[in-house]
Amino acid sequence: MNSIKKYLGLVWIFLAIASYSILLKTTVEQINAKPTTDTIIQWSIFAIIFLPIAIGLVIFGWLAWKGAYEQLPVSSKEVED
């Protein structure tokens, strides 16, 4: 199960990078197709809001790849501060 978690970490990293690059490509295409102020603002907001989500997915995937989730607590007694 731990090896599955590690390789799914790479999948998360790939999905984050691929989805954000597709979003940026679409943003540029839509702005070039109709370069009005409202289109530029709309697609810029989409790209800006999704950036922290993509970064979070990359961090989550990196931690999974490094094995940070190999030992998960079963009960609250195992959780340390």
PyRosetta script that sets phi, psi and omega in degrees:
from pyrosetta import init, pose_from_sequence

init()
pose = pose_from_sequence("MNSIKKYLGLVWIFLAIASYSILLKTTVEQINAKPTTDTIIQWSIFAIIFLPIAIGLVIFGWLAWKGAYEQLPVSSKEVED")
pose.set_psi(1, -36.0)
pose.set_omega(1, -179.8)
pose.set_phi(2, -66.5)
pose.set_psi(2, -34.6)
pose.set_omega(2, 178.4)
pose.set_phi(3, -69.3)
pose.set_psi(3, -33.1)
pose.set_omega(3, 176.0)
pose.set_phi(4, -64.7)
pose.set_psi(4, -41.8)
pose.set_omega(4, 178.4)
pose.set_phi(5, -61.4)
pose.set_psi(5, -40.4)
pose.set_omega(5, -179.5)
pose.set_phi(6, -64.2)
pose.set_psi(6, -45.8)
pose.set_omega(6, -177.8)
pose.set_phi(7, -73.4)
pose.set_psi(7, -29.5)
pose.set_omega(7, 174.0)
pose.set_phi(8, -68.5)
pose.set_psi(8, -24.8)
pose.set_omega(8, 173.0)
pose.set_phi(9, -61.0)
pose.set_psi(9, -41.4)
pose.set_omega(9, 176.3)
pose.set_phi(10, -65.7)
pose.set_psi(10, -35.9)
pose.set_omega(10, 177.4)
pose.set_phi(11, -63.4)
pose.set_psi(11, -42.5)
pose.set_omega(11, 178.7)
pose.set_phi(12, -61.8)
pose.set_psi(12, -43.0)
pose.set_omega(12, 179.0)
pose.set_phi(13, -61.9)
pose.set_psi(13, -46.8)
pose.set_omega(13, 179.8)
pose.set_phi(14, -62.4)
pose.set_psi(14, -43.5)
pose.set_omega(14, -179.6)
pose.set_phi(15, -64.0)
pose.set_psi(15, -38.6)
pose.set_omega(15, 179.3)
pose.set_phi(16, -64.4)
pose.set_psi(16, -47.2)
pose.set_omega(16, -178.8)
pose.set_phi(17, -67.7)
pose.set_psi(17, -42.5)
pose.set_omega(17, -178.9)
pose.set_phi(18, -66.5)
pose.set_psi(18, -44.5)
pose.set_omega(18, -178.3)
pose.set_phi(19, -67.0)
pose.set_psi(19, -38.0)
pose.set_omega(19, 179.1)
pose.set_phi(20, -70.9)
pose.set_psi(20, -35.3)
pose.set_omega(20, 178.2)
pose.set_phi(21, -68.7)
pose.set_psi(21, -36.4)
pose.set_omega(21, 175.6)
pose.set_phi(22, -65.2)
pose.set_psi(22, -40.3)
pose.set_omega(22, 178.0)
pose.set_phi(23, -62.9)
pose.set_psi(23, -43.4)
pose.set_omega(23, 178.9)
pose.set_phi(24, -65.1)
pose.set_psi(24, -39.6)
pose.set_omega(24, 178.0)
pose.set_phi(25, -62.4)
pose.set_psi(25, -44.6)
pose.set_omega(25, 178.6)
pose.set_phi(26, -64.9)
pose.set_psi(26, -38.8)
pose.set_omega(26, 178.3)
pose.set_phi(27, -60.0)
pose.set_psi(27, -48.1)
pose.set_omega(27, 179.9)
pose.set_phi(28, -63.8)
pose.set_psi(28, -41.7)
pose.set_omega(28, 179.6)
pose.set_phi(29, -63.3)
pose.set_psi(29, -43.5)
pose.set_omega(29, -178.2)
pose.set_phi(30, -68.9)
pose.set_psi(30, -38.0)
pose.set_omega(30, 178.8)
pose.set_phi(31, -68.7)
pose.set_psi(31, -38.8)
pose.set_omega(31, 178.0)
pose.set_phi(32, -70.4)
pose.set_psi(32, -30.4)
pose.set_omega(32, -179.4)
pose.set_phi(33, -72.0)
pose.set_psi(33, -38.6)
pose.set_omega(33, -178.0)
pose.set_phi(34, -141.1)
pose.set_psi(34, 83.9)
pose.set_omega(34, -173.7)
pose.set_phi(35, -80.2)
pose.set_psi(35, 57.5)
pose.set_omega(35, 174.6)
pose.set_phi(36, -97.9)
pose.set_psi(36, 165.7)
pose.set_omega(36, -175.8)
pose.set_phi(37, -62.7)
pose.set_psi(37, -42.7)
pose.set_omega(37, -177.6)
pose.set_phi(38, -67.7)
pose.set_psi(38, -34.5)
pose.set_omega(38, 176.7)
pose.set_phi(39, -67.5)
pose.set_psi(39, -43.2)
pose.set_omega(39, 179.3)
pose.set_phi(40, -62.4)
pose.set_psi(40, -44.8)
pose.set_omega(40, -179.8)
pose.set_phi(41, -65.2)
pose.set_psi(41, -44.7)
pose.set_omega(41, -178.0)
pose.set_phi(42, -60.2)
pose.set_psi(42, -51.7)
pose.set_omega(42, -176.6)
pose.set_phi(43, -72.6)
pose.set_psi(43, -30.0)
pose.set_omega(43, 175.3)
pose.set_phi(44, -65.9)
pose.set_psi(44, -40.1)
pose.set_omega(44, 177.8)
pose.set_phi(45, -65.0)
pose.set_psi(45, -41.3)
pose.set_omega(45, 176.5)
pose.set_phi(46, -57.1)
pose.set_psi(46, -46.3)
pose.set_omega(46, -177.5)
pose.set_phi(47, -67.7)
pose.set_psi(47, -39.8)
pose.set_omega(47, -178.7)
pose.set_phi(48, -69.1)
pose.set_psi(48, -40.9)
pose.set_omega(48, -178.1)
pose.set_phi(49, -70.2)
pose.set_psi(49, -36.1)
pose.set_omega(49, -177.6)
pose.set_phi(50, -79.0)
pose.set_psi(50, -16.3)
pose.set_omega(50, -179.1)
pose.set_phi(51, -59.4)
pose.set_psi(51, -48.4)
pose.set_omega(51, 178.1)
pose.set_phi(52, -65.9)
pose.set_psi(52, -29.5)
pose.set_omega(52, 176.9)
pose.set_phi(53, -66.3)
pose.set_psi(53, -44.4)
pose.set_omega(53, 178.9)
pose.set_phi(54, -64.7)
pose.set_psi(54, -39.8)
pose.set_omega(54, 177.9)
pose.set_phi(55, -63.9)
pose.set_psi(55, -41.2)
pose.set_omega(55, 177.6)
pose.set_phi(56, -62.7)
pose.set_psi(56, -39.1)
pose.set_omega(56, 177.1)
pose.set_phi(57, -65.7)
pose.set_psi(57, -37.8)
pose.set_omega(57, 177.4)
pose.set_phi(58, -65.4)
pose.set_psi(58, -43.2)
pose.set_omega(58, 178.6)
pose.set_phi(59, -63.9)
pose.set_psi(59, -43.8)
pose.set_omega(59, 178.3)
pose.set_phi(60, -60.3)
pose.set_psi(60, -44.5)
pose.set_omega(60, 178.5)
pose.set_phi(61, -65.2)
pose.set_psi(61, -39.3)
pose.set_omega(61, 178.8)
pose.set_phi(62, -63.9)
pose.set_psi(62, -43.5)
pose.set_omega(62, 178.2)
pose.set_phi(63, -65.3)
pose.set_psi(63, -37.9)
pose.set_omega(63, 177.0)
pose.set_phi(64, -65.9)
pose.set_psi(64, -40.6)
pose.set_omega(64, 179.0)
pose.set_phi(65, -64.7)
pose.set_psi(65, -37.4)
pose.set_omega(65, -179.7)
pose.set_phi(66, -78.0)
pose.set_psi(66, -10.1)
pose.set_omega(66, 175.8)
pose.set_phi(67, 92.2)
pose.set_psi(67, 24.3)
pose.set_omega(67, -179.1)
pose.set_phi(68, -71.4)
pose.set_psi(68, -18.2)
pose.set_omega(68, -177.1)
pose.set_phi(69, -108.2)
pose.set_psi(69, 21.0)
pose.set_omega(69, -179.3)
pose.set_phi(70, -71.4)
pose.set_psi(70, -40.0)
pose.set_omega(70, 179.3)
pose.set_phi(71, -112.4)
pose.set_psi(71, 96.9)
pose.set_omega(71, 178.4)
pose.set_phi(72, -95.9)
pose.set_psi(72, 142.8)
pose.set_omega(72, -179.3)
pose.set_phi(73, -67.9)
pose.set_psi(73, 142.9)
pose.set_omega(73, 178.7)
pose.set_phi(74, -92.5)
pose.set_psi(74, -38.0)
pose.set_omega(74, 178.6)
pose.set_phi(75, -129.1)
pose.set_psi(75, 171.5)
pose.set_omega(75, -178.6)
pose.set_phi(76, -71.8)
pose.set_psi(76, -16.4)
pose.set_omega(76, 178.0)
pose.set_phi(77, -69.8)
pose.set_psi(77, -24.0)
pose.set_omega(77, -179.1)
pose.set_phi(78, -84.1)
pose.set_psi(78, -11.2)
pose.set_omega(78, -178.2)
pose.set_phi(79, -79.2)
pose.set_psi(79, 128.2)
pose.set_omega(79, 178.5)
pose.set_phi(80, -109.2)
pose.set_psi(80, 150.3)
pose.set_omega(80, 177.5)
pose.set_phi(81, -86.8)
pose.dump_pdb("model.pdb")
